Amino acid sequence: MPQAPHVSCGRCGVTAGASAPPTWMCAVEKDGRHYFCENCARAHIRAVESRLDVASW
Ligand SMILES: [Zn+2]
C-alpha cells in the first residue's frame, strides 16, 4: 500500500492536505503513525489515557 500524499484523520477519515495542521495530533503506535483531527484527537487522547500503552508521552 503506497503512502498517501496527504494526511488524513485515522478516526473520521477527513483529509488535511500535505501536512497535518498544528491543531491535529500525531500518535505513533505499534502499527505506524496516526493523525487525528482536532475533534478526534480529544476522543483519542481519552482512549489512550485509559489504555496507557503509547510511549510517546
Ligand atoms: Zn477526525
N, CA, C, O and the ligand as a Tripos MOL2 file, in Angstrom:
@<TRIPOS>MOLECULE
protein
  229   227    58     0     0
PROTEIN
NO_CHARGES

@<TRIPOS>ATOM
      1 N           0.8530   -1.1980    0.0000 N.3       1 MET1
      2 CA          0.0000    0.0000    0.0000 C.3       1 MET1
      3 C           0.8840    1.2420    0.0000 C.2       1 MET1
      4 O           1.6370    1.4550    0.9500 O.2       1 MET1
      5 N           0.8110    2.0520   -1.0280 N.am      2 PRO2
      6 CA          1.6720    3.2440   -1.1000 C.3       2 PRO2
      7 C           1.2790    4.2700   -0.0610 C.2       2 PRO2
      8 O           0.1270    4.3340    0.3700 O.2       2 PRO2
      9 N           2.2490    5.0690    0.3340 N.am      3 GLN3
     10 CA          1.9630    6.1020    1.3130 C.3       3 GLN3
     11 C           1.0920    7.1720    0.6860 C.2       3 GLN3
     12 O           1.3520    7.6230   -0.4290 O.2       3 GLN3
     13 N           0.0660    7.5730    1.4020 N.am      4 ALA4
     14 CA         -0.8110    8.6210    0.9030 C.3       4 ALA4
     15 C          -0.0690    9.9530    0.8830 C.2       4 ALA4
     16 O           0.6850   10.2520    1.8090 O.2       4 ALA4
     17 N          -0.2700   10.7500   -0.1540 N.am      5 PRO5
     18 CA          0.4110   12.0510   -0.2460 C.3       5 PRO5
     19 C          -0.2330   13.1170    0.6180 C.2       5 PRO5
     20 O           0.1480   14.2870    0.5630 O.2       5 PRO5
     21 N          -1.1910   12.7180    1.4020 N.am      6 HIS6
     22 CA         -1.8560   13.6940    2.2580 C.3       6 HIS6
     23 C          -2.0820   13.0780    3.6260 C.2       6 HIS6
     24 O          -2.0410   11.8590    3.7970 O.2       6 HIS6
     25 N          -2.3170   13.9340    4.5790 N.am      7 VAL7
     26 CA         -2.6190   13.4920    5.9320 C.3       7 VAL7
     27 C          -4.1250   13.3220    6.0610 C.2       7 VAL7
     28 O          -4.9080   14.1770    5.6460 O.2       7 VAL7
     29 N          -4.5050   12.2050    6.6420 N.am      8 SER8
     30 CA         -5.9350   12.0220    6.8810 C.3       8 SER8
     31 C          -6.1490   11.5530    8.3100 C.2       8 SER8
     32 O          -5.2940   10.8990    8.9080 O.2       8 SER8
     33 N          -7.2890   11.8970    8.8310 N.am      9 CYS9
     34 CA         -7.6050   11.5390   10.2040 C.3       9 CYS9
     35 C          -7.8050   10.0330   10.3080 C.2       9 CYS9
     36 O          -8.5490    9.4360    9.5300 O.2       9 CYS9
     37 N          -7.1300    9.4310   11.2830 N.am     10 GLY10
     38 CA         -7.2300    7.9830   11.4380 C.3      10 GLY10
     39 C          -8.5500    7.5450   12.0430 C.2      10 GLY10
     40 O          -8.8120    6.3480   12.1570 O.2      10 GLY10
     41 N          -9.3670    8.4800   12.4250 N.am     11 ARG11
     42 CA        -10.6120    8.1190   13.0950 C.3      11 ARG11
     43 C         -11.8200    8.4190   12.2130 C.2      11 ARG11
     44 O         -12.6520    7.5410   11.9840 O.2      11 ARG11
     45 N         -11.9220    9.6510   11.7170 N.am     12 CYS12
     46 CA        -13.0910   10.0010   10.9170 C.3      12 CYS12
     47 C         -12.7640   10.0590    9.4280 C.2      12 CYS12
     48 O         -13.6740   10.0950    8.6000 O.2      12 CYS12
     49 N         -11.4600   10.0700    9.0710 N.am     13 GLY13
     50 CA        -11.0850    9.9770    7.6670 C.3      13 GLY13
     51 C         -11.0060   11.2990    6.9350 C.2      13 GLY13
     52 O         -10.7270   11.3080    5.7360 O.2      13 GLY13
     53 N         -11.2370   12.4020    7.5970 N.am     14 VAL14
     54 CA        -11.1480   13.7050    6.9380 C.3      14 VAL14
     55 C          -9.6970   13.9520    6.5180 C.2      14 VAL14
     56 O          -8.7740   13.5630    7.2340 O.2      14 VAL14
     57 N          -9.4890   14.5890    5.3750 N.am     15 THR15
     58 CA         -8.1360   14.8280    4.8880 C.3      15 THR15
     59 C          -7.7270   16.2770    5.1460 C.2      15 THR15
     60 O          -8.5690   17.1700    5.2400 O.2      15 THR15
     61 N          -6.3990   16.4920    5.2590 N.am     16 ALA16
     62 CA         -5.9170   17.8040    5.6810 C.3      16 ALA16
     63 C          -4.8760   18.3900    4.7440 C.2      16 ALA16
     64 O          -4.3280   19.4510    5.0450 O.2      16 ALA16
     65 N          -4.5790   17.7490    3.6220 N.am     17 GLY17
     66 CA         -3.5410   18.2750    2.7570 C.3      17 GLY17
     67 C          -2.2180   17.5710    2.9830 C.2      17 GLY17
     68 O          -2.1800   16.4660    3.5240 O.2      17 GLY17
     69 N          -1.1250   18.2120    2.5670 N.am     18 ALA18
     70 CA          0.1820   17.5540    2.5650 C.3      18 ALA18
     71 C           0.7490   17.3660    3.9570 C.2      18 ALA18
     72 O           1.5550   16.4610    4.1750 O.2      18 ALA18
     73 N           0.3480   18.1930    4.8990 N.am     19 SER19
     74 CA          0.8430   18.0350    6.2570 C.3      19 SER19
     75 C          -0.2780   18.3470    7.2350 C.2      19 SER19
     76 O          -1.2340   19.0540    6.9150 O.2      19 SER19
     77 N          -0.1350   17.8050    8.4250 N.am     20 ALA20
     78 CA         -1.1870   17.9750    9.4170 C.3      20 ALA20
     79 C          -1.1730   19.3930    9.9680 C.2      20 ALA20
     80 O          -0.1000   19.9200   10.2660 O.2      20 ALA20
     81 N          -2.3190   20.0190   10.1100 N.am     21 PRO21
     82 CA         -2.3830   21.3410   10.7560 C.3      21 PRO21
     83 C          -1.9140   21.2350   12.1980 C.2      21 PRO21
     84 O          -1.9270   20.1480   12.7750 O.2      21 PRO21
     85 N          -1.4980   22.3520   12.7870 N.am     22 PRO22
     86 CA         -0.9910   22.3260   14.1640 C.3      22 PRO22
     87 C          -2.0250   21.8520   15.1720 C.2      22 PRO22
     88 O          -1.6750   21.4050   16.2640 O.2      22 PRO22
     89 N          -3.2840   21.9490   14.8090 N.am     23 THR23
     90 CA         -4.3230   21.5190   15.7410 C.3      23 THR23
     91 C          -4.5030   20.0130   15.7230 C.2      23 THR23
     92 O          -5.1570   19.4470   16.5980 O.2      23 THR23
     93 N          -3.9150   19.3610   14.7120 N.am     24 TRP24
     94 CA         -4.0370   17.9080   14.6380 C.3      24 TRP24
     95 C          -3.0410   17.2470   15.5680 C.2      24 TRP24
     96 O          -2.0350   17.8420   15.9560 O.2      24 TRP24
     97 N          -3.3340   16.0230   15.9150 N.am     25 MET25
     98 CA         -2.4510   15.2760   16.7940 C.3      25 MET25
     99 C          -1.8190   14.1420   16.0120 C.2      25 MET25
    100 O          -2.4710   13.4970   15.1910 O.2      25 MET25
    101 N          -0.5360   13.9040   16.2740 N.am     26 CYS26
    102 CA          0.1380   12.7710   15.6670 C.3      26 CYS26
    103 C           0.4400   11.7650   16.7640 C.2      26 CYS26
    104 O           1.0530   12.0970   17.7780 O.2      26 CYS26
    105 N           0.0020   10.5340   16.5480 N.am     27 ALA27
    106 CA          0.2500    9.4870   17.5310 C.3      27 ALA27
    107 C           1.0320    8.3670   16.8680 C.2      27 ALA27
    108 O           0.6620    7.8820   15.7990 O.2      27 ALA27
    109 N           2.1130    7.9630   17.5120 N.am     28 VAL28
    110 CA          2.9140    6.8680   16.9870 C.3      28 VAL28
    111 C           2.5720    5.6130   17.7840 C.2      28 VAL28
    112 O           2.7520    5.5500   19.0010 O.2      28 VAL28
    113 N           2.0820    4.6340   17.0660 N.am     29 GLU29
    114 CA          1.6930    3.4060   17.7400 C.3      29 GLU29
    115 C           2.3960    2.2280   17.0880 C.2      29 GLU29
    116 O           3.1860    2.3930   16.1590 O.2      29 GLU29
    117 N           2.0960    1.0440   17.5870 N.am     30 LYS30
    118 CA          2.7590   -0.1710   17.1130 C.3      30 LYS30
    119 C           2.6900   -0.3180   15.5970 C.2      30 LYS30
    120 O           3.6540   -0.7390   14.9590 O.2      30 LYS30
    121 N           1.5450    0.0310   15.0330 N.am     31 ASP31
    122 CA          1.3250   -0.2110   13.6150 C.3      31 ASP31
    123 C           1.6020    1.0080   12.7540 C.2      31 ASP31
    124 O           1.2230    1.0300   11.5830 O.2      31 ASP31
    125 N           2.2560    2.0280   13.3080 N.am     32 GLY32
    126 CA          2.6280    3.1620   12.4850 C.3      32 GLY32
    127 C           2.1660    4.4820   13.0680 C.2      32 GLY32
    128 O           1.7720    4.5820   14.2300 O.2      32 GLY32
    129 N           2.2310    5.4920   12.2140 N.am     33 ARG33
    130 CA          1.9090    6.8480   12.6620 C.3      33 ARG33
    131 C           0.4720    7.1760   12.2930 C.2      33 ARG33
    132 O           0.0310    6.9220   11.1720 O.2      33 ARG33
    133 N          -0.2330    7.7300   13.2260 N.am     34 HIS34
    134 CA         -1.6310    8.0700   13.0050 C.3      34 HIS34
    135 C          -1.8410    9.5450   13.2900 C.2      34 HIS34
    136 O          -1.2880   10.1030   14.2380 O.2      34 HIS34
    137 N          -2.6560   10.1630   12.4430 N.am     35 TYR35
    138 CA         -3.0270   11.5560   12.6730 C.3      35 TYR35
    139 C          -4.4930   11.6160   13.0410 C.2      35 TYR35
    140 O          -5.3040   10.8220   12.5650 O.2      35 TYR35
    141 N          -4.8160   12.5590   13.8870 N.am     36 PHE36
    142 CA         -6.2020   12.7380   14.2930 C.3      36 PHE36
    143 C          -6.5510   14.2130   14.2150 C.2      36 PHE36
    144 O          -5.7860   15.0710   14.6540 O.2      36 PHE36
    145 N          -7.7120   14.4960   13.6520 N.am     37 CYS37
    146 CA         -8.1490   15.8810   13.5610 C.3      37 CYS37
    147 C          -8.4440   16.4030   14.9710 C.2      37 CYS37
    148 O          -8.4490   15.6560   15.9490 O.2      37 CYS37
    149 N          -8.6840   17.6850   15.0310 N.am     38 GLU38
    150 CA         -8.8480   18.3280   16.3370 C.3      38 GLU38
    151 C          -9.9320   17.6450   17.1660 C.2      38 GLU38
    152 O          -9.7450   17.3800   18.3530 O.2      38 GLU38
    153 N         -11.0490   17.3670   16.5380 N.am     39 ASN39
    154 CA        -12.1520   16.7630   17.2830 C.3      39 ASN39
    155 C         -11.8210   15.3430   17.7170 C.2      39 ASN39
    156 O         -12.0630   14.9590   18.8610 O.2      39 ASN39
    157 N         -11.2650   14.5690   16.7910 N.am     40 CYS40
    158 CA        -10.9800   13.1730   17.1120 C.3      40 CYS40
    159 C          -9.8230   13.0600   18.0950 C.2      40 CYS40
    160 O          -9.7620   12.1030   18.8670 O.2      40 CYS40
    161 N          -8.9050   14.0210   18.0780 N.am     41 ALA41
    162 CA         -7.7720   13.9780   18.9980 C.3      41 ALA41
    163 C          -8.2490   13.9460   20.4390 C.2      41 ALA41
    164 O          -7.6970   13.2320   21.2760 O.2      41 ALA41
    165 N          -9.2710   14.7220   20.7120 N.am     42 ARG42
    166 CA         -9.7740   14.7430   22.0920 C.3      42 ARG42
    167 C         -10.2770   13.3650   22.4930 C.2      42 ARG42
    168 O          -9.9680   12.8690   23.5760 O.2      42 ARG42
    169 N         -11.0460   12.7610   21.6180 N.am     43 ALA43
    170 CA        -11.5830   11.4380   21.9220 C.3      43 ALA43
    171 C         -10.4600   10.4110   21.9910 C.2      43 ALA43
    172 O         -10.4800    9.5100   22.8290 O.2      43 ALA43
    173 N          -9.4660   10.5570   21.0860 N.am     44 HIS44
    174 CA         -8.3680    9.6010   21.0670 C.3      44 HIS44
    175 C          -7.5260    9.7190   22.3270 C.2      44 HIS44
    176 O          -7.1020    8.7080   22.8880 O.2      44 HIS44
    177 N          -7.2820   10.9350   22.7720 N.am     45 ILE45
    178 CA         -6.4790   11.1360   23.9860 C.3      45 ILE45
    179 C          -7.1350   10.4290   25.1650 C.2      45 ILE45
    180 O          -6.4550    9.8090   25.9830 O.2      45 ILE45
    181 N          -8.4370   10.5240   25.2440 N.am     46 ARG46
    182 CA         -9.1170    9.8190   26.3350 C.3      46 ARG46
    183 C          -8.9010    8.3120   26.2260 C.2      46 ARG46
    184 O          -8.6670    7.6360   27.2280 O.2      46 ARG46
    185 N          -8.9800    7.7980   25.0160 N.am     47 ALA47
    186 CA         -8.7910    6.3660   24.8200 C.3      47 ALA47
    187 C          -7.3690    5.9620   25.1660 C.2      47 ALA47
    188 O          -7.1450    4.9210   25.7850 O.2      47 ALA47
    189 N          -6.4080    6.7860   24.7670 N.am     48 VAL48
    190 CA         -5.0060    6.4910   25.0630 C.3      48 VAL48
    191 C          -4.7570    6.5130   26.5630 C.2      48 VAL48
    192 O          -4.0750    5.6450   27.1080 O.2      48 VAL48
    193 N          -5.3120    7.5060   27.2110 N.am     49 GLU49
    194 CA         -5.0970    7.6080   28.6500 C.3      49 GLU49
    195 C          -5.6650    6.3970   29.3960 C.2      49 GLU49
    196 O          -5.1420    5.9880   30.4330 O.2      49 GLU49
    197 N          -6.7410    5.8360   28.8520 N.am     50 SER50
    198 CA         -7.3220    4.6700   29.5010 C.3      50 SER50
    199 C          -6.5330    3.4050   29.1750 C.2      50 SER50
    200 O          -6.5820    2.4310   29.9250 O.2      50 SER50
    201 N          -5.8020    3.4190   28.0520 N.am     51 ARG51
    202 CA         -5.0150    2.2360   27.6650 C.3      51 ARG51
    203 C          -3.5970    2.3000   28.2100 C.2      51 ARG51
    204 O          -3.0450    1.2960   28.6600 O.2      51 ARG51
    205 N          -3.0080    3.5060   28.1620 N.am     52 LEU52
    206 CA         -1.6480    3.7140   28.6460 C.3      52 LEU52
    207 C          -0.6180    2.7980   27.9930 C.2      52 LEU52
    208 O           0.2800    2.2840   28.6600 O.2      52 LEU52
    209 N          -0.7540    2.5990   26.6910 N.am     53 ASP53
    210 CA          0.2370    1.7720   26.0120 C.3      53 ASP53
    211 C           0.9460    2.5460   24.9100 C.2      53 ASP53
    212 O           1.5770    1.9500   24.0380 O.2      53 ASP53
    213 N           0.8440    3.8610   24.9460 N.am     54 VAL54
    214 CA          1.5530    4.6850   23.9760 C.3      54 VAL54
    215 C           2.7040    5.3730   24.7010 C.2      54 VAL54
    216 O           2.4980    6.0340   25.7190 O.2      54 VAL54
    217 N           3.9020    5.2180   24.1790 N.am     55 ALA55
    218 CA          5.0890    5.6790   24.8930 C.3      55 ALA55
    219 C           5.4940    7.0900   24.5160 C.2      55 ALA55
    220 O           6.4250    7.6360   25.1090 O.2      55 ALA55
    221 N           4.8130    7.7050   23.5340 N.am     56 SER56
    222 CA          5.2760    8.9970   23.0300 C.3      56 SER56
    223 C           4.9390   10.1390   23.9580 C.2      56 SER56
    224 O           5.3650   11.2660   23.7070 O.2      56 SER56
    225 N           4.2070    9.9020   24.9990 N.am     57 TRP57
    226 CA          4.0030   10.9200   26.0200 C.3      57 TRP57
    227 C           3.9420   10.2550   27.3650 C.2      57 TRP57
    228 O           3.7740   10.9300   28.3810 O.2      57 TRP57
    229 ZN        -11.2160   13.0410   12.7680 Zn       58 ZN58
@<TRIPOS>BOND
     1     1     2 1
     2     2     3 1
     3     3     4 2
     4     3     5 am
     5     5     6 1
     6     6     7 1
     7     7     8 2
     8     7     9 am
     9     9    10 1
    10    10    11 1
    11    11    12 2
    12    11    13 am
    13    13    14 1
    14    14    15 1
    15    15    16 2
    16    15    17 am
    17    17    18 1
    18    18    19 1
    19    19    20 2
    20    19    21 am
    21    21    22 1
    22    22    23 1
    23    23    24 2
    24    23    25 am
    25    25    26 1
    26    26    27 1
    27    27    28 2
    28    27    29 am
    29    29    30 1
    30    30    31 1
    31    31    32 2
    32    31    33 am
    33    33    34 1
    34    34    35 1
    35    35    36 2
    36    35    37 am
    37    37    38 1
    38    38    39 1
    39    39    40 2
    40    39    41 am
    41    41    42 1
    42    42    43 1
    43    43    44 2
    44    43    45 am
    45    45    46 1
    46    46    47 1
    47    47    48 2
    48    47    49 am
    49    49    50 1
    50    50    51 1
    51    51    52 2
    52    51    53 am
    53    53    54 1
    54    54    55 1
    55    55    56 2
    56    55    57 am
    57    57    58 1
    58    58    59 1
    59    59    60 2
    60    59    61 am
    61    61    62 1
    62    62    63 1
    63    63    64 2
    64    63    65 am
    65    65    66 1
    66    66    67 1
    67    67    68 2
    68    67    69 am
    69    69    70 1
    70    70    71 1
    71    71    72 2
    72    71    73 am
    73    73    74 1
    74    74    75 1
    75    75    76 2
    76    75    77 am
    77    77    78 1
    78    78    79 1
    79    79    80 2
    80    79    81 am
    81    81    82 1
    82    82    83 1
    83    83    84 2
    84    83    85 am
    85    85    86 1
    86    86    87 1
    87    87    88 2
    88    87    89 am
    89    89    90 1
    90    90    91 1
    91    91    92 2
    92    91    93 am
    93    93    94 1
    94    94    95 1
    95    95    96 2
    96    95    97 am
    97    97    98 1
    98    98    99 1
    99    99   100 2
   100    99   101 am
   101   101   102 1
   102   102   103 1
   103   103   104 2
   104   103   105 am
   105   105   106 1
   106   106   107 1
   107   107   108 2
   108   107   109 am
   109   109   110 1
   110   110   111 1
   111   111   112 2
   112   111   113 am
   113   113   114 1
   114   114   115 1
   115   115   116 2
   116   115   117 am
   117   117   118 1
   118   118   119 1
   119   119   120 2
   120   119   121 am
   121   121   122 1
   122   122   123 1
   123   123   124 2
   124   123   125 am
   125   125   126 1
   126   126   127 1
   127   127   128 2
   128   127   129 am
   129   129   130 1
   130   130   131 1
   131   131   132 2
   132   131   133 am
   133   133   134 1
   134   134   135 1
   135   135   136 2
   136   135   137 am
   137   137   138 1
   138   138   139 1
   139   139   140 2
   140   139   141 am
   141   141   142 1
   142   142   143 1
   143   143   144 2
   144   143   145 am
   145   145   146 1
   146   146   147 1
   147   147   148 2
   148   147   149 am
   149   149   150 1
   150   150   151 1
   151   151   152 2
   152   151   153 am
   153   153   154 1
   154   154   155 1
   155   155   156 2
   156   155   157 am
   157   157   158 1
   158   158   159 1
   159   159   160 2
   160   159   161 am
   161   161   162 1
   162   162   163 1
   163   163   164 2
   164   163   165 am
   165   165   166 1
   166   166   167 1
   167   167   168 2
   168   167   169 am
   169   169   170 1
   170   170   171 1
   171   171   172 2
   172   171   173 am
   173   173   174 1
   174   174   175 1
   175   175   176 2
   176   175   177 am
   177   177   178 1
   178   178   179 1
   179   179   180 2
   180   179   181 am
   181   181   182 1
   182   182   183 1
   183   183   184 2
   184   183   185 am
   185   185   186 1
   186   186   187 1
   187   187   188 2
   188   187   189 am
   189   189   190 1
   190   190   191 1
   191   191   192 2
   192   191   193 am
   193   193   194 1
   194   194   195 1
   195   195   196 2
   196   195   197 am
   197   197   198 1
   198   198   199 1
   199   199   200 2
   200   199   201 am
   201   201   202 1
   202   202   203 1
   203   203   204 2
   204   203   205 am
   205   205   206 1
   206   206   207 1
   207   207   208 2
   208   207   209 am
   209   209   210 1
   210   210   211 1
   211   211   212 2
   212   211   213 am
   213   213   214 1
   214   214   215 1
   215   215   216 2
   216   215   217 am
   217   217   218 1
   218   218   219 1
   219   219   220 2
   220   219   221 am
   221   221   222 1
   222   222   223 1
   223   223   224 2
   224   223   225 am
   225   225   226 1
   226   226   227 1
   227   227   228 2
@<TRIPOS>SUBSTRUCTURE
     1 MET1         2 RESIDUE 1 A MET
     2 PRO2         6 RESIDUE 1 A PRO
     3 GLN3        10 RESIDUE 1 A GLN
     4 ALA4        14 RESIDUE 1 A ALA
     5 PRO5        18 RESIDUE 1 A PRO
     6 HIS6        22 RESIDUE 1 A HIS
     7 VAL7        26 RESIDUE 1 A VAL
     8 SER8        30 RESIDUE 1 A SER
     9 CYS9        34 RESIDUE 1 A CYS
    10 GLY10       38 RESIDUE 1 A GLY
    11 ARG11       42 RESIDUE 1 A ARG
    12 CYS12       46 RESIDUE 1 A CYS
    13 GLY13       50 RESIDUE 1 A GLY
    14 VAL14       54 RESIDUE 1 A VAL
    15 THR15       58 RESIDUE 1 A THR
    16 ALA16       62 RESIDUE 1 A ALA
    17 GLY17       66 RESIDUE 1 A GLY
    18 ALA18       70 RESIDUE 1 A ALA
    19 SER19       74 RESIDUE 1 A SER
    20 ALA20       78 RESIDUE 1 A ALA
    21 PRO21       82 RESIDUE 1 A PRO
    22 PRO22       86 RESIDUE 1 A PRO
    23 THR23       90 RESIDUE 1 A THR
    24 TRP24       94 RESIDUE 1 A TRP
    25 MET25       98 RESIDUE 1 A MET
    26 CYS26      102 RESIDUE 1 A CYS
    27 ALA27      106 RESIDUE 1 A ALA
    28 VAL28      110 RESIDUE 1 A VAL
    29 GLU29      114 RESIDUE 1 A GLU
    30 LYS30      118 RESIDUE 1 A LYS
    31 ASP31      122 RESIDUE 1 A ASP
    32 GLY32      126 RESIDUE 1 A GLY
    33 ARG33      130 RESIDUE 1 A ARG
    34 HIS34      134 RESIDUE 1 A HIS
    35 TYR35      138 RESIDUE 1 A TYR
    36 PHE36      142 RESIDUE 1 A PHE
    37 CYS37      146 RESIDUE 1 A CYS
    38 GLU38      150 RESIDUE 1 A GLU
    39 ASN39      154 RESIDUE 1 A ASN
    40 CYS40      158 RESIDUE 1 A CYS
    41 ALA41      162 RESIDUE 1 A ALA
    42 ARG42      166 RESIDUE 1 A ARG
    43 ALA43      170 RESIDUE 1 A ALA
    44 HIS44      174 RESIDUE 1 A HIS
    45 ILE45      178 RESIDUE 1 A ILE
    46 ARG46      182 RESIDUE 1 A ARG
    47 ALA47      186 RESIDUE 1 A ALA
    48 VAL48      190 RESIDUE 1 A VAL
    49 GLU49      194 RESIDUE 1 A GLU
    50 SER50      198 RESIDUE 1 A SER
    51 ARG51      202 RESIDUE 1 A ARG
    52 LEU52      206 RESIDUE 1 A LEU
    53 ASP53      210 RESIDUE 1 A ASP
    54 VAL54      214 RESIDUE 1 A VAL
    55 ALA55      218 RESIDUE 1 A ALA
    56 SER56      222 RESIDUE 1 A SER
    57 TRP57      226 RESIDUE 1 A TRP
    58 ZN58       229 GROUP 0 **** ****
